Amino acid sequence: MTAGLRIWNADGVLILDATSRLGRIKGNARVEGFAGAKAADLSDGTPFYSFQPDFLFAHISNQTPPPIFTINANGISWVYSSTAGMNNPNPITGYVFYGVF
């Protein structure tokens, strides 16, 4: 028997089928503009993350380096791309949510 969630629109078109994989959020972390990490046991599935930025561009010069994430069974970590040559870098901040499928 298949278990999960299916949602159809008013016309009967399937718009969500979560019968094969359903993610579980295991935690979140605030990403503040500098490298960081969060230990978490993500060994009971396939790890995933979703970054929710506070903003995309803080000023007109577009000097907004994004975080670069690495995730594995032991947790999640992030670094920022190089700010070399930037006059006034303003790293993108936000929240990262992580879990397993």
N, C-alpha and C positions, 0 to 999 in steps of 0.2 A: 504494500500500500504506500502510495506517495504521500508525504507530509510536507506542508509548507503553506505558502500564501499565494493566491492568484487573484488579480483584480482586473475586471473588465470595465470598459467605459459604457455609456448609455447605448452605443451602437453594437455592443457585443464584441468589441475588439479587445483582445487581451493586451493590457498595458503594463502589467507587472506579473512576472512569474518567478517566484522565489521558492520553488519546490526542490531545486537541486542544491542551492547554496544560500545560506543565510548567515550574514556576518554577525559577530558578537563583539561589541565594543568592550575592551578590557581596561581602558583608561584614557587619559588625556594629559597634555602638558602645555604649558604656556611657552611660546617661542618668542624670546625678547630681543633678538637682534645679535646674539652671540652664540657660539657653539654650545651644545648641551646634549644630554642623554637622559633616558628614563629606563631603568631596568624593569622588565615585566616578563612573566612566563607566557610566551606565545608559542609554546611547543605543541599545543593540542590542536593545531590546524595550520592553515596557510595564512601567514601574517599579512595585514594590509594596514594602510594609514590614509587619512584624509586631512589635508591642511586647509584651514579656514582662515585666510588672511584678514587682518584688520583693514588693509588698504592694498591697492595694487601699485599706485604711484603716489608718492608723498609730495613731490614737487615737479616742476616743469622740466628739470634737467634729466629726468628718468634715471637718476643715480640711486636705484633701489635694488640692491642685490637680494635675490631670493634665497631661502634656506634650501639646502640639499640634504635629503633624508636617506638614511640607511636603516633597514629594519630586518630583524632576524628572530629566531626563537627565543633570544635572551632579552630583547627589548628594542628600543628605537633610539637613534642618535641623529644629530644634525650639525652641519657646518654651514657657513655662508661662503658664497663665491667671493673671489678676490675683490677688494675695493681699491686695488692699486690704480693710480691714475685718476681716481674720482676726487673731485674737489670737496664735495659735501655729501658723502654717502648717507643714505637713510634706509637701513635694512628693513625688509618686510617682516612685520611681526604678526602674531596671531595665535591660534590654538591648533594643535595637531591631535587628532583622535586616532587611536590605534586599537587593533583587535585581530581576530582570526575568523576565517571562513570555515 
